[in-house]
Amino acid sequence: MKIGLAQINTTVGDLAGNQKLILEAYQSLVASGAELVVFPELAVCGYPPRDLLFKRRFVPDQHESLEAIAQQIGDAPAVIGFVEANPSASGRDFYNAAAFCYQGKVQQIGRKCLLPTYDVFDEDRYFHPSDLPLVFDWNDKKIGITICEDIWGNTDISRERYPHAPVEYLKEQNLDLHINLSASPWHWGGKGEQREGLVSAASKACQCPTVYVNAVGGNDELIFDGRSMVSDSSGQIIAGLAAFAADQKIVDLDCEEISLASSFRQDLMPNIEEALVLGLRDYVHKSGFKKALIGLSGGIDSAVVAAIAAKALGPENVTGISLPSAISSDHSKSDAKDLADFLGINFHTVAIADIVSAAEDTLSPLTTGYGRDVTEENIQARARGLLLMALSNKLGALLLTTGNKSELAVGYCTLYGDMCGGLAVISDLPKTKVFELARYMNRDKPTIPVNTIEKPPSAELRPDQKDEDSLPPYDILDGILEGYVEKGYSSCQLIEMGYDKDVVKDMIRKVDLNEYKRKQAAPGLKLTPLAFGVGRRIPIVQRYVS
């Protein structure tokens, strides 16, 4: 059997646009010989729809879209993810479902059994679980359909969140084909390898091929990497689609040839670069923007964000603004200009010394006698935020914030200053990884000035300032933050791991005190297993000391 894998990039709520993508992919794959076409989870409405589901017309409207799609499906069936209204008076109002469309109609409906409610997922808020996955006969084949999390309940790899495993039921059904529709976002830490293991295990359990089709694209903070795949009945991955790009492919289940896209398996740095490019591009374009604006400090963070933006949007659509103050170093100004030249982006300089001086003079009747402190540093950052937001309004360009995860974690950033913007591109990238990514981006040609990478990091808000005046070296800080933020370790556990007691206590205090800043930050692209965002819900007002 020839199966068409339609790895499409949908937009949440764009019913007409998603319908067009589905039908175009279906027609193209069928014209090339596909006998059955599979789409991702909730392809009709996009994933995750979240509280759009509570809008009274949303689910009926996407039902109408599904019916319109089904009418265009001929003798080659299509399996398409959608939201089904729950016909029962009990339980949640909706099902996360898959429609088996054939000869102009929706012939079968499968429903998701396991509803993830952890990290960024909150499906129990919206959907009712099915007791069993769909199993049906078509064209002398017995087919089983699961949806995303349903294969995460496999007992060989389970995270033991669920009382039963749909795959355990399917392996008793003598299937000829198992299909899994998925919307599984990417993060580093072996997510791709874990998925391969799950798909392989499902095939071994069911003793039949598994066709796994994943979503691709950025929707808000989530980045879906695609990497749809097929495993044969022995569990061998025989086909794998591209990472971080829309893709489609016909896989002949009767052919033993192995075909993996070049990006299906790749190293961490290309994954991070491609994830950021895709996440930024889709956030900008799906939000209705075409251009981006970045404040260029001459530092590593703004350089990496600018390089990502130039690649995602095209250099002609990116504008870098240097905003030197009275204490900005000559190398910071020249590094910003060199970066813009390397990238080919638009570049302008807007000095802020007069604005900062005017603000200080205006406040002087109320601040005389207090002495200079972080207040004056923040005036500089907020002057930059004021001007950048004004230019964003005037130019119709989305302002990108440039802070990294290490800084955001400990509050080494200025609210209403360098935190101004519409998207925090690298807010889930630790500082050590920012440097690593910058070096990787210079692999073929100069992209980021070498001096930007090699000079000591500095916010340059006071003379001769260095980040290490306020923070431990970033390799130490990032280790502490990974343990405390992502793995939930206590201070005692971190100290037992060899970190200095005073440093641990100080960094944990900073993380806890700055929750209020992160709640007001721009949304950030998720790269790690636990990002600051919807997947981490720490109270602002709390007194627990770890």
C-alpha positions as CSV (number, residue, x, y, z in Angstrom):
1,M,0.0,0.0,0.0
2,K,1.2,3.5,-0.9
3,I,0.7,5.9,2.0
4,G,0.8,9.7,1.5
5,L,2.3,11.6,4.5
6,A,1.1,15.2,4.5
7,Q,3.2,17.1,7.0
8,I,1.6,20.6,6.6
9,N,2.1,23.8,8.5
10,T,-1.3,24.9,9.7
11,T,-2.3,28.1,11.6
12,V,-4.6,28.0,14.6
13,G,-8.0,29.2,13.7
14,D,-7.4,29.7,10.0
15,L,-10.0,27.3,8.9
16,A,-10.0,28.5,5.2
17,G,-6.2,28.5,5.0
18,N,-5.9,25.1,6.6
19,Q,-8.6,23.7,4.4
20,K,-6.7,24.9,1.4
21,L,-3.4,23.3,2.6
22,I,-5.2,20.0,3.3
23,L,-6.8,19.8,-0.1
24,E,-3.7,20.9,-2.0
25,A,-1.6,18.2,-0.2
26,Y,-4.2,15.6,-0.7
27,Q,-4.6,16.3,-4.4
28,S,-0.8,16.4,-5.0
29,L,-0.2,13.1,-3.1
30,V,-3.1,11.3,-4.8
31,A,-1.9,12.5,-8.2
32,S,1.5,11.0,-7.4
33,G,0.0,7.6,-6.5
34,A,-1.0,7.7,-2.9
35,E,-3.7,5.2,-2.0
36,L,-4.3,6.7,1.5
37,V,-3.3,10.1,2.8
38,V,-2.6,11.0,6.5
39,F,-2.6,14.5,8.1
40,P,-1.5,15.7,11.5
41,E,-3.6,16.0,14.7
42,L,-6.3,18.7,14.6
43,A,-5.2,19.8,11.1
44,V,-8.5,21.3,10.4
45,C,-8.3,24.0,13.1
46,G,-4.6,23.9,14.0
47,Y,-3.0,22.9,17.2
48,P,-3.4,24.0,20.0
49,P,-6.7,25.8,19.7
50,R,-7.0,26.3,23.4
51,D,-9.9,28.6,24.5
52,L,-10.9,29.2,20.9
53,L,-12.9,26.0,21.5
54,F,-15.1,28.0,23.9
55,K,-16.2,30.5,21.2
56,R,-19.7,29.3,20.3
57,R,-19.2,29.2,16.5
58,F,-15.7,27.8,16.5
59,V,-16.3,24.1,16.6
60,P,-19.4,24.2,14.3
61,D,-17.4,26.3,11.8
62,Q,-14.6,23.8,11.7
63,H,-17.2,21.0,11.4
64,E,-18.4,22.7,8.3
65,S,-14.8,23.0,7.0
66,L,-14.3,19.3,7.6
67,E,-17.4,18.5,5.7
68,A,-16.2,20.6,2.8
69,I,-12.9,18.8,2.8
70,A,-14.6,15.4,2.9
71,Q,-16.6,16.2,-0.1
72,Q,-13.4,16.5,-2.1
73,I,-12.0,13.2,-0.9
74,G,-12.4,10.4,-3.5
75,D,-11.4,6.7,-3.7
76,A,-8.1,7.4,-1.9
77,P,-9.1,8.0,1.8
78,A,-7.7,10.7,4.0
79,V,-7.3,10.6,7.7
80,I,-7.6,14.2,9.1
81,G,-7.4,15.5,12.7
82,F,-10.3,17.7,13.9
83,V,-12.4,18.7,16.9
84,E,-15.6,16.7,17.3
85,A,-18.5,18.0,19.4
86,N,-19.3,15.5,22.1
87,P,-22.8,14.2,21.3
88,S,-23.3,13.0,24.9
89,A,-24.7,15.2,27.7
90,S,-21.9,14.1,30.0
91,G,-18.2,14.8,30.1
92,R,-16.3,17.5,28.3
93,D,-17.9,19.2,25.3
94,F,-15.4,18.0,22.7
95,Y,-13.3,15.1,21.5
96,N,-9.8,15.4,19.9
97,A,-10.7,13.3,16.9
98,A,-9.6,11.9,13.6
99,A,-11.9,11.7,10.6
100,F,-11.6,8.8,8.0
101,C,-12.8,10.5,4.9
102,Y,-13.7,8.4,1.9
103,Q,-15.8,8.9,-1.3
104,G,-17.1,12.3,-0.3
105,K,-18.0,11.6,3.3
106,V,-16.7,11.2,6.8
107,Q,-17.0,7.4,7.1
108,Q,-15.3,6.7,10.5
109,I,-14.3,8.8,13.5
110,G,-11.5,7.9,15.9
111,R,-11.1,9.7,19.3
112,K,-8.1,10.4,21.4
113,C,-7.8,8.2,24.5
114,L,-4.9,9.7,26.5
115,L,-5.1,13.5,27.1
116,P,-1.9,15.1,28.2
117,T,-2.1,17.6,31.1
118,Y,1.5,18.5,31.9
119,D,4.0,21.1,30.7
120,V,2.4,23.1,27.8
121,F,-0.5,20.6,27.4
122,D,-3.9,21.2,29.0
123,E,-6.2,18.9,27.0
124,D,-8.3,17.7,29.9
125,R,-9.6,21.3,30.1
126,Y,-11.3,20.8,26.7
127,F,-11.6,17.2,25.6
128,H,-13.3,14.0,26.8
129,P,-11.2,10.9,26.6
130,S,-12.2,7.9,24.5
131,D,-12.1,4.5,26.1
132,L,-10.6,2.8,23.1
133,P,-8.9,3.8,19.8
134,L,-10.7,3.3,16.5
135,V,-10.3,0.0,14.7
136,F,-12.1,-0.6,11.4
137,D,-11.9,-2.5,8.1
138,W,-11.2,-0.9,4.8
139,N,-10.1,-2.4,1.5
140,D,-9.4,-5.8,3.1
141,K,-7.2,-4.1,5.6
142,K,-7.7,-3.8,9.4
143,I,-6.7,-0.3,10.4
144,G,-6.2,1.2,13.9
145,I,-6.0,4.9,14.5
146,T,-4.4,6.6,17.5
147,I,-3.8,10.3,18.2
148,C,-0.4,11.6,19.5
149,E,-0.3,10.9,23.3
150,D,-2.1,7.5,22.7
151,I,1.3,5.9,21.8
152,W,3.0,7.5,24.8
153,G,1.1,5.1,27.0
154,N,3.1,2.1,25.5
155,T,4.3,0.1,28.5
156,D,7.8,-0.2,27.2
157,I,8.4,3.6,27.2
158,S,5.5,4.9,29.2
159,R,5.9,7.8,31.6
160,E,3.3,5.9,33.7
161,R,0.8,8.7,33.6
162,Y,-2.2,6.6,32.5
163,P,-4.0,3.6,33.8
164,H,-4.2,1.9,30.4
165,A,-2.4,1.9,27.1
166,P,-4.3,2.1,23.8
167,V,-1.4,0.2,22.1
168,E,-2.0,-2.7,24.5
169,Y,-5.5,-2.9,23.1
170,L,-4.4,-2.5,19.5
171,K,-1.9,-5.4,19.7
172,E,-4.8,-7.8,20.2
173,Q,-6.6,-6.6,17.1
174,N,-4.5,-8.2,14.3
175,L,-4.0,-4.9,12.6
176,D,-2.6,-4.5,9.1
177,L,-1.8,-0.8,9.6
178,H,-1.6,1.5,12.5
179,I,-1.9,5.3,12.0
180,N,-1.0,8.0,14.5
181,L,-1.9,11.6,14.0
182,S,0.3,13.9,16.1
183,A,1.1,17.5,17.1
184,S,4.2,16.9,19.2
185,P,6.2,20.1,19.8
186,W,10.0,20.0,19.7
187,H,12.5,20.6,22.5
188,W,16.0,19.5,22.9
189,G,17.0,16.6,25.1
190,G,16.2,13.6,22.8
191,K,12.6,14.3,21.8
192,G,13.2,13.0,18.3
193,E,14.9,9.8,19.4
194,Q,12.1,9.3,22.0
195,R,9.4,9.6,19.3
196,E,11.3,7.1,17.1
197,G,11.3,4.7,20.0
198,L,7.6,5.1,20.6
199,V,6.7,4.6,16.9
200,S,9.0,1.6,16.7
201,A,7.6,0.1,19.8
202,A,4.0,0.5,18.6
203,S,4.9,-1.4,15.4
204,K,6.5,-4.2,17.3
205,A,3.5,-4.4,19.6
206,C,0.9,-4.4,16.8
207,Q,3.1,-6.4,14.4
208,C,2.2,-4.1,11.6
209,P,3.6,-0.9,10.0
210,T,3.0,2.4,11.9
211,V,2.4,5.7,10.0
212,Y,3.2,8.7,12.2
213,V,2.4,12.1,10.8
214,N,3.4,15.1,13.0
215,A,2.5,18.8,12.7
216,V,5.2,21.3,11.6
217,G,5.5,25.0,12.2
218,G,5.3,27.6,14.9
219,N,2.1,28.5,16.8
220,D,2.8,31.0,19.6
221,E,5.6,29.7,21.8
222,L,5.4,26.1,20.5
223,I,7.6,24.9,17.6
224,F,6.5,21.7,15.8
225,D,9.4,20.0,14.0
226,G,7.5,17.6,11.8
227,R,9.8,14.6,11.3
228,S,6.9,12.4,10.4
229,M,7.9,8.8,9.9
230,V,7.0,5.2,9.0
231,S,8.2,2.1,10.8
232,D,7.7,-1.5,9.4
233,S,6.3,-4.4,11.3
234,S,9.7,-5.1,12.9
235,G,9.9,-1.6,14.2
236,Q,12.6,-0.4,11.8
237,I,12.1,3.3,10.7
238,I,11.9,3.1,6.9
239,A,10.9,6.6,6.1
240,G,11.5,10.0,7.8
241,L,10.4,13.4,6.6
242,A,12.2,16.8,7.0
243,A,12.7,18.6,10.2
244,F,11.3,22.1,10.7
245,A,9.8,22.3,7.2
246,A,6.6,21.4,5.5
247,D,7.0,18.1,3.6
248,Q,5.1,15.4,1.9
249,K,6.1,12.0,0.8
250,I,4.6,8.7,-0.5
251,V,5.8,5.6,1.3
252,D,5.3,2.2,-0.2
253,L,4.8,-0.2,2.6
254,D,5.6,-3.1,0.4
255,C,9.0,-1.7,-0.5
256,E,11.9,-2.4,1.8
257,E,13.8,0.8,0.7
258,I,14.8,3.1,3.6
259,S,14.4,6.8,2.9
260,L,15.2,9.4,5.5
261,A,15.3,13.2,4.9
262,S,18.8,14.7,5.5
263,S,17.4,16.7,8.5
264,F,15.4,13.9,10.0
265,R,18.3,13.1,12.3
266,Q,20.7,16.0,13.0
267,D,22.9,17.5,15.7
268,L,21.7,19.9,18.4
269,M,23.0,23.2,16.9
270,P,21.3,22.8,13.5
271,N,18.1,21.8,15.4
272,I,18.3,24.9,17.5
273,E,19.0,27.2,14.6
274,E,16.2,25.7,12.4
275,A,13.8,25.7,15.3
276,L,14.4,29.4,16.0
277,V,14.2,30.4,12.4
278,L,10.9,28.5,11.9
279,G,9.4,29.7,15.2
280,L,10.3,33.3,14.5
281,R,9.2,33.3,10.9
282,D,5.8,31.8,11.7
283,Y,5.2,34.0,14.7
284,V,5.9,37.1,12.6
285,H,4.0,36.1,9.5
286,K,1.0,34.4,11.3
287,S,0.7,37.5,13.4
288,G,0.3,39.6,10.3
289,F,3.8,41.3,10.3
290,K,6.4,41.2,7.5
291,K,9.3,43.1,9.2
292,A,11.2,42.9,12.4
293,L,13.1,45.5,14.5
294,I,16.0,44.8,16.8
295,G,18.1,46.9,19.2
296,L,21.7,46.1,18.5
297,S,24.0,46.5,21.5
298,G,27.1,45.0,19.9
299,G,26.6,42.0,22.3
300,I,26.2,38.3,21.6
301,D,22.4,38.1,22.3
302,S,21.2,40.8,19.9
303,A,23.7,39.5,17.3
304,V,22.2,36.0,17.4
305,V,18.7,37.3,17.3
306,A,19.5,39.5,14.3
307,A,21.1,36.6,12.5
308,I,18.1,34.4,13.1
309,A,15.7,37.2,12.0
310,A,17.7,37.8,8.8
311,K,17.5,34.1,7.9
312,A,13.8,33.8,8.9
313,L,12.5,37.0,7.2
314,G,15.2,38.0,4.7
315,P,17.7,40.7,5.6
316,E,15.7,43.3,3.7
317,N,12.9,42.9,6.3
318,V,15.1,43.4,9.3
319,T,16.2,46.7,10.8
320,G,18.9,47.0,13.5
321,I,19.0,50.1,15.7
322,S,22.2,51.0,17.7
323,L,21.2,53.1,20.7
324,P,24.5,54.2,22.3
325,S,24.6,56.0,25.6
326,A,27.3,58.3,27.0
327,I,29.1,55.2,28.4
328,S,28.8,52.8,25.4
329,S,32.1,51.5,24.3
330,D,33.5,52.2,20.9
331,H,33.7,48.4,20.2
332,S,30.0,47.9,21.0
333,K,29.1,50.5,18.4
334,S,31.5,49.2,15.8
335,D,30.5,45.5,16.5
336,A,26.8,46.5,15.9
337,K,27.7,48.1,12.6
338,D,29.9,45.2,11.5
339,L,27.1,42.7,12.3
340,A,24.6,44.7,10.2
341,D,27.1,44.7,7.3
342,F,27.7,41.0,7.6
343,L,23.9,40.3,7.6
344,G,23.0,42.9,5.0
345,I,20.2,44.3,7.3
346,N,19.1,47.9,7.5
347,F,21.0,49.8,10.2
348,H,20.6,53.1,12.0
349,T,22.1,54.8,15.0
350,V,20.0,56.7,17.5
351,A,21.9,58.2,20.4
352,I,20.2,58.2,23.8
353,A,22.6,60.4,25.9
354,D,20.4,63.5,25.7
355,I,17.2,61.6,26.6
356,V,18.9,59.9,29.6
357,S,20.3,63.3,30.7
358,A,16.9,64.9,30.3
359,A,15.2,62.2,32.4
360,E,17.8,62.4,35.1
361,D,17.5,66.3,35.2
362,T,13.7,66.0,35.3
363,L,13.9,63.6,38.3
364,S,16.7,65.4,40.1
365,P,14.4,67.5,42.5
366,L,13.1,64.1,43.8
367,T,16.3,62.1,43.7
368,T,19.0,64.5,44.9
369,G,20.9,63.0,47.8
370,Y,20.2,59.4,47.0
371,G,23.3,58.7,45.0
372,R,23.6,56.9,41.7
373,D,22.5,53.2,41.6
374,V,20.6,50.8,39.4
375,T,17.9,53.5,38.8
376,E,20.2,55.4,36.4
377,E,21.1,52.1,34.7
378,N,17.5,51.3,34.1
379,I,16.8,54.8,32.7
380,Q,19.2,54.0,29.9
381,A,17.5,50.6,29.2
382,R,14.0,52.2,29.3
383,A,15.0,55.0,27.0
384,R,16.0,52.4,24.5
385,G,12.7,50.6,25.0
386,L,10.8,53.8,24.5
387,L,12.5,54.6,21.2
388,L,12.4,51.1,19.9
389,M,8.7,50.7,20.6
390,A,8.1,54.1,18.9
391,L,9.9,52.9,15.8
392,S,8.1,49.6,15.9
393,N,4.8,51.5,15.8
394,K,5.9,53.9,13.1
395,L,7.5,51.2,10.8
396,G,5.0,48.5,11.4
397,A,7.8,46.1,12.4
398,L,7.6,43.6,15.2
399,L,10.2,44.5,17.9
400,L,12.2,41.4,19.0
401,T,13.5,41.2,22.5
402,T,17.0,39.8,22.8
403,G,17.4,38.5,26.4
404,N,18.5,34.9,27.0
405,K,17.2,32.3,29.5
406,S,20.0,32.8,32.0
407,E,19.3,36.6,32.3
408,L,15.5,36.1,32.4
409,A,15.8,33.5,35.1
410,V,17.7,35.7,37.5
411,G,16.1,39.0,36.5
412,Y,19.2,40.4,34.9
413,C,17.0,42.5,32.6
414,T,15.0,45.7,32.8
415,L,11.2,45.6,32.8
416,Y,9.9,48.1,30.3
417,G,13.4,48.4,28.9
418,D,15.3,45.7,27.1
419,M,12.2,43.4,27.8
420,C,10.1,45.5,25.5
421,G,8.9,43.7,22.4
422,G,6.5,41.3,20.8
423,L,8.6,38.1,20.8
424,A,11.4,36.9,23.0
425,V,13.3,34.9,20.5
426,I,16.1,33.3,22.6
427,S,14.4,33.5,26.1
428,D,14.6,29.7,26.4
429,L,18.3,29.6,25.3
430,P,20.8,29.6,28.1
431,K,23.8,32.0,27.7
432,T,26.3,29.2,27.2
433,K,24.2,27.9,24.3
434,V,23.9,31.4,22.9
435,F,27.7,31.4,22.5
436,E,27.7,27.9,21.1
437,L,25.0,28.8,18.5
438,A,26.9,32.0,17.5
439,R,30.0,29.9,16.8
440,Y,27.9,27.4,14.8
441,M,26.4,30.2,12.8
442,N,29.9,31.3,11.8
443,R,30.7,27.9,10.4
444,D,30.7,28.8,6.7
445,K,31.3,32.5,6.6
446,P,31.5,35.5,9.0
447,T,27.9,36.1,10.3
448,I,28.6,37.4,13.8
449,P,31.7,39.5,14.5
450,V,34.4,37.5,16.2
451,N,34.9,40.3,18.8
452,T,31.2,40.0,19.7
453,I,31.8,36.3,20.6
454,E,35.1,36.7,22.3
455,K,34.6,39.8,24.5
456,P,33.3,39.5,28.1
457,P,29.5,39.9,28.2
458,S,28.4,43.2,29.5
459,A,25.1,45.1,29.8
460,E,27.1,48.4,29.5
461,L,24.8,50.3,31.8
462,R,27.7,51.7,33.9
463,P,31.4,52.2,33.1
464,D,33.5,49.0,32.8
465,Q,30.6,46.8,33.7
466,K,30.8,43.0,33.2
467,D,28.1,40.4,33.7
468,E,30.4,38.6,36.2
469,D,30.3,41.6,38.5
470,S,26.7,40.5,39.4
471,L,26.5,36.9,38.3
472,P,28.7,33.8,38.5
473,P,30.4,32.6,35.3
474,Y,27.7,31.5,32.9
475,D,28.8,27.8,32.8
476,I,28.2,27.7,36.5
477,L,25.0,29.8,36.4
478,D,23.5,27.7,33.6
479,G,24.2,24.5,35.5
480,I,22.4,25.8,38.6
481,L,19.5,27.1,36.6
482,E,19.0,23.8,34.7
483,G,19.0,22.0,38.0
484,Y,16.6,24.4,39.8
485,V,14.3,25.5,37.1
486,E,14.1,22.5,34.7
487,K,14.7,19.6,37.1
488,G,13.3,20.9,40.3
489,Y,16.4,20.3,42.4
490,S,16.5,21.9,45.9
491,S,19.4,24.1,47.0
492,C,20.7,21.2,49.1
493,Q,20.8,19.0,46.1
494,L,22.6,21.6,44.1
495,I,25.2,22.1,46.8
496,E,25.7,18.4,47.1
497,M,26.4,18.4,43.4
498,G,29.4,20.7,44.1
499,Y,28.0,24.2,43.5
500,D,29.1,26.9,46.0
501,K,26.5,27.3,48.8
502,D,26.4,31.1,48.8
503,V,26.1,31.2,45.0
504,V,23.3,28.7,44.9
505,K,21.3,30.5,47.6
506,D,21.8,33.9,45.8
507,M,20.8,32.6,42.4
508,I,17.7,30.7,43.7
509,R,16.7,33.9,45.6
510,K,17.0,35.9,42.3
511,V,15.0,33.3,40.3
512,D,12.2,33.4,42.9
513,L,12.1,37.2,43.3
514,N,11.9,37.8,39.5
515,E,8.8,35.8,38.7
516,Y,6.9,39.1,38.4
517,K,9.2,40.1,35.5
518,R,8.7,36.9,33.6
519,K,5.0,37.2,33.9
520,Q,5.2,40.5,32.0
521,A,7.7,39.3,29.4
522,A,7.0,38.8,25.8
523,P,6.1,35.2,24.8
524,G,9.3,33.2,24.1
525,L,10.0,30.3,21.7
526,K,10.2,27.0,23.6
527,L,13.5,25.1,23.1
528,T,14.1,23.3,26.4
529,P,12.1,20.6,28.2
530,L,10.8,23.4,30.6
531,A,10.6,26.9,29.4
532,F,9.4,30.1,31.2
533,G,5.8,30.3,29.8
534,V,2.6,28.3,29.9
535,G,4.4,25.2,30.9
536,R,5.7,26.7,34.2
537,R,3.2,28.1,36.5
538,I,4.9,29.4,39.6
539,P,3.0,31.9,41.8
540,I,4.4,35.4,41.9
541,V,3.5,35.8,45.6
542,Q,4.8,32.7,47.4
543,R,7.2,32.1,50.4
544,Y,8.5,28.6,49.9
545,V,12.2,28.4,50.2
546,S,13.8,25.4,48.6
